[in-house]
């Protein structure tokens, strides 16, 4: 169970990471990176950020680039939140594929409905 402080920091970091990725992806046309959630450890030293990347075909490549530049991202967060947080957490980024999963379920359900319409 997360404390209220952890939840507030999660939202704060999620907003700031979203702003950072928005500025970075403006230079790349047709790419959108959004931060779907952030989970910070109880000691506030480690944060896991889950990213939703569109188009999903570029997800693995972009995630690799983001993880390669994690120190620069941590520095940017430190510049933005240094007055509010005593410790700037270490970041680990993961690909959030829940939208692809939902897409797949919708596609399968629609396929079943079309099969029933033809048979029924």
N, C-alpha and C positions, 0 to 999 in steps of 0.2 A: 504494500500500500504506500503510495507516494504521499509525502507531506505537502501541505499547502505551499510551502516555500519551493519545493521541487517543481510543483505544477506551475507556479508563477515564473520560475526560471526557464522551464521548458517552453512556455509560450513566448517569453522574451527572446530566447535564443532562436526559436522557430521564426519569429518575425524578422529578426536581424539577418539570419541566414537567407531567408526568402528575398530580402532586399539586396543582399550581396549577389545572389545568383541571378536576380533580375538584371542588375547592372552588367554582370558578366555575359549573360546570354543575349543582350541587346546587340552585341557585335556579331552573333551567329544567327543567321536568318533561318526560320523554321524550327528552332529548338526552344523548348520550354522546360525549365527545371523548377519544380515546386517542392517545398519541404512539407511532407505529409505529417510527420510527427517527430518529436525530439524526446528522448528519455535520458534523464541525467541520474547519475548514481547518488546514493544517499550522502556521500561525502562531497558531492558537487565537483568532483575531480575528473569525471569521465562522462562524456555525452555521446549518445548514439543518435544519429540523425538519419531518418528514412526519407529518401528522395524519390519523387515521382518524375520520370523523365519522358517527355514526348518529343519526337516519336520514339517508341520503345526499342526500335532497332538500334538506335544510337546509345541506348542506356548503358551497356557494359563499357563502351569506349569512354563515354563521358564520366562515368563513375571512376574509372581508372585514372583519368586526368584529375578529377577532384581529389581523390585519395593521394595523388602525387603532390598536390599543392595544399595539403592539409595545414602545413605550417603558416602559409600566407593567409589562409582563411581564419586560422586561430588568431593571427596578428590583427586582422581586420575586426574580428569580434572583440578583441582586447581594446582596440581603439574606440569602438562604439560603446562598449559596456564596462570599460575599466573603472568608471566611477560608481557603478552599481554592483559589480561583483568583485569580491576579494580575490577569488581564484577563477581564472579563465580555464575552463575544462579542456581536456584533450578530446579531440573529435574523432569519431569513427563513422564513416558514411556507408549506408546500405541502400540497395535498390529496393524500393517499395513496388512490388509487382501486383498489388491487390487489384488495381484497375484492370490489368490484363486478365487476371483471374475472373473478375466479374464479367468482363467482355466475353470470355470463353463460356461461362455459364449461360449468359444470355443467348449466345450463338447456339449452344446445344439445346436450350429450351425452345428456341424458335424453330430449330430443325425438327424437334419432336412434334411440335404443334403442326408444322406443315405436313409431316408424315401422317398424323392423325386426320388432318383435313382431307387428304387424298384417299385414305382408307375409309373414312366415315361418311 
